[in-house]
Amino acid sequence: MMERLWLAEQLGKSYNMVKSYVQNRRQPSIEDLYKIAELLKVDARDLLTKSLNKNG
């Protein structure tokens, strides 16, 4: 929960918005996706690949 709150603050989004990204109920904009990747110090493609593997 603390990680989601931190991420929400960094993105300027609500906690509930970030929670919806994590639960795959909403998709972030491409700009937010790259910002999330930068904040988490991962490649944006890794976020997409993990999501695709999880659902497919």
Summary of the structure (lengths in Angstrom):
residues: 56
radius of gyration: 10.7
end to end distance: 26.2
largest distance: 30.6
contacts: 122
relative contact order: 0.13
helix: 73%
strand: 0%
